[in-house]
Amino acid sequence: DFYGNSSFATPFTEQDYPLSLALNEFVYLQYSVASSADLVIMAENCKATKDASFYSWPQYTFLQNG
């Protein structure tokens, strides 16, 4: 989920998309995995693409190599 500020109180809704952000503007997001297993999650790479494919272009990197 993407949020408008660092309080993470209210995520953007489907009607808010596509989000438009300025360069160097902070992005607040939360990720999770639903599972019954004991898992530890570490975001090492995070990027935005125009669809769900990891390999789509253009790509906008948020986090690279942890």
N, C-alpha and C positions, 0 to 999 in steps of 0.2 A: 504494500500500500504506500502511496505517496501522501505527504502531509504538507500543509501550508506553512507550518512553523515548527520550532523546536519543542513545543509542548506535546506534540504527537497526540493531541486530543481528538481531532476530527480529520479523518482521511478525505481526500478528494473523492467525489462520486463519479459515476460513469458519465454524467452530464457535463462534468468539468473538463473532460478530455476532448481534444488533445491539449495537454498543458503547454503553455508557452513561457519559457524562462529566458532571462537575459544572461549573457556571458558573465561568469563569476558569481552568479546568484546561487545561494545555498539550496541544496535539494535535500529534503527530509524524507527518508523512506524506511520502511520496516519490512523485513522478510521473515518467513517462517516455513517450516515443513511440518505437515501433519502426519504423525506416525505414532505407533504404540511402542516403538523401540527407543532405547536410550541413545539418542544421537547428539553429537556436538556439531554445530554448523559454524563454518567460518567463511565469510565472503572474501574470496581472493581476487576475483575479477567480476566487474559489474559494468554492463554497457547497455545502452538503449539502441534498439533497432526499430524499423518501421513495422515489423511483424514479429511473430513469436520465434522465428528462426534465429539461432545464435549467429549464423553466418550471413544474415541479410546486410545489405548496404543501403544507405550510409550507416555507420556505426559511431556512437558517441560514448566514449569511455568515461565512467565515473570513478572506477577503482581498478587499479592494475597492480598485480603482484602483491596483494595484501596491503 
